[in-house]
Amino acid sequence: MGQFRTMTDAATPALSADPAAMTARAREVIQLNIAALQALESGLDDSIARACDIILSRPGYLVVTGMGKSGHIGGKIAATLASTGTNAFFVHPAEMSHGDLGMLRKDVTLLAISNSGESRELRDPLIYCQREGIPVIGLTQRPGSFLGRSSAVCLTMPQVAEACPNGLAPTTSTLMTLALGDALAMVLMDRRGFTAEAFGLHHPGGKLGMSLQSVRDWMGDRPPAPATVPLTASFAEVVSAITEGRKGAVAVLDSDGRLAGIVTDGDVRRAFSRDLGGLTAADIMSASPKVIAPDARMSDAVDLMTQNRIATLLVVEGERPVAIVHIAELMQAGYVS
């Protein structure tokens, strides 16, 4: 582990404009951050497990608070917790002193963040929690601080110097806070058995969330019935059904209403090289179409279509087609770029 920069009272000399010197300084900052994270990891004890036990035992929200840079990090921690199965939100500590203490119901847990543990804006929320019997999880470098003493569990970070040469701008301390918050969120996520599907419900926007949605989510509560024809349908009937269905394909059903095959626009074009007289759906269909179940992920549907270079995909439930997915729809909705 490298040596940490020692904070001094002397003015910091200006850094040379030489690119090599600036690159070296940037590397030094990163190395200091790496060393801080290594110190955090090696000093980790069972306090994080005890913090998780408290959070999991409480029926209410986990309220996160912190002032300044700790508050910015706290907002991100709260967002990560909320998206991974732990009901959490951030409240500014100064606002708590002006009415927002009402958000601290008796069934909540407070996660309070302060590097020094002495932020004056935290005193009112901490005193309130002591009076109301609300457990506090503290995250600080100083367990002997007011925050540390007020906490049911104190998540203690190692006392390392900031990467700032003046020892003033929060750098290594905020990085450790973020890392410890992420660790807490991931342990809670594992304890809850929080799945990728559950994550998708909390994160429906963007490529990641969309890929985690199910085909059933895409279909909606009342999907339009797919175009279908019987095995005995004439060529003209097949073309008419494809045209009316506007999906570039029609599902072919046997006499019991089960899926027997699919006829696509491509199958129709290829049929023109044959004698059309007397052709039926059974003659031109693909008997082993690619299908997907409604509960499969949309990412699986996209992979199936792109890997097999097909434009239409049948959604099948109980051997019966319930929808047809067209690649153009997925492109328009942003599932395929």
Secondary structure, 3 states (H helix, E strand, C coil): CCCCCCCCCCCCCCCCCCHHHHHHHHHHHHHHHHHHHHHHHHCCCCHHHHHHHHHHHCCCCEEEEECCHHHHHHHHHHHHHHHCCCCEEECCHHHHCCCHHHHCCCCCEEEEECCCCCCHHHHHHHHHHHHHCCCEEEEECCCCCHHHHHCCEEEECCCCCCCCCCCCCCCHHHHHHHHHHHHHHHHHHHHHCCCHHHHHHHCCCHHHHHHHCEHHHHHCCCCCCCCEEECCCEHHHHHHHHHHHCCCEEEEECCCCCEEEEEEHHHHHHHCCCCCCCCEHHHHCECCCCEECCCCEHHHHHHHHHHHCCCEEEEEECCEEEEEEEHHHHHHHCCCC
